[in-house]
């Protein structure tokens, strides 16, 4: 089992880790968070695998995208970094 955080002077990668925010966010546990301290950017990666025939799953993906954007806004405000969502 890998450690939930890999740190370096320039880049830090974490996975399977909840992030505390000032405001309550439902999607505060993306699959991977990549922080580039030099460029002041943070990339959130959330993986979802769905079948094309599964319409309900598509609705869930859209709902999760809205929630992760809220979380991204909180990250930008708290960490003073530009946040990207993939």
C-alpha positions in Angstrom: 0.0 0.0 0.0 1.5 3.3 -1.1 1.9 6.2 1.4 -0.8 8.8 0.9 1.6 11.7 0.4 4.8 12.1 -1.6 6.6 15.3 -1.0 9.4 17.1 -2.8 10.8 20.6 -2.7 8.9 21.6 -5.8 6.1 19.1 -6.3 3.9 17.3 -3.8 1.6 14.5 -4.8 -1.1 13.1 -2.5 -3.9 10.5 -3.0 -6.7 9.1 -1.0 -6.6 12.0 1.4 -9.3 14.3 2.6 -8.5 18.0 2.6 -9.9 20.3 5.3 -11.4 23.6 4.0 -12.9 26.6 5.8 -16.2 26.1 4.0 -17.8 22.7 3.9 -17.3 21.0 0.5 -18.8 17.6 -0.4 -16.0 16.7 -2.8 -13.0 17.2 -0.6 -11.3 13.9 -1.4 -10.2 13.8 -5.1 -8.3 10.8 -6.3 -5.0 12.7 -6.7 -3.8 16.2 -5.8 -0.6 17.5 -7.5 0.8 20.7 -6.0 3.5 22.5 -7.9 5.0 25.0 -5.4 7.3 26.6 -7.9 4.5 27.4 -10.4 1.9 27.9 -7.7 -0.6 25.5 -9.3 -2.6 22.7 -7.9 -4.1 20.0 -10.2 -7.0 17.8 -9.0 -7.4 14.5 -10.7 -10.7 12.6 -10.2 -11.1 9.3 -12.1 -14.6 8.0 -13.1 -15.2 5.0 -15.3 -18.7 4.7 -16.7 -20.3 2.8 -19.5 -22.0 4.8 -22.3 -25.2 3.0 -21.7 -25.3 4.1 -18.1 -27.2 7.4 -18.2 -27.5 7.6 -14.4 -23.7 7.5 -14.1 -23.4 10.5 -16.5 -25.7 12.5 -14.3 -23.5 11.6 -11.3 -20.4 12.8 -13.2 -22.0 16.1 -13.9 -23.0 16.6 -10.3 -19.5 15.6 -9.1 -18.0 18.1 -11.5 -19.9 21.0 -9.9 -18.9 19.8 -6.5 -15.2 19.5 -7.4 -15.3 23.0 -8.9 -16.5 24.4 -5.5 -13.6 22.5 -3.9 -11.2 23.9 -6.5 -12.3 27.4 -5.7 -11.7 26.8 -2.0 -8.2 25.5 -2.7 -7.4 28.6 -4.7 -8.6 30.8 -1.9 -6.9 28.9 1.0 -3.6 27.9 -0.6 -3.2 31.0 -2.9 -2.6 28.7 -5.9 -4.2 28.4 -9.3 -6.3 25.2 -9.3 -6.9 23.0 -12.3 -9.4 20.1 -12.5 -8.8 17.1 -14.8 
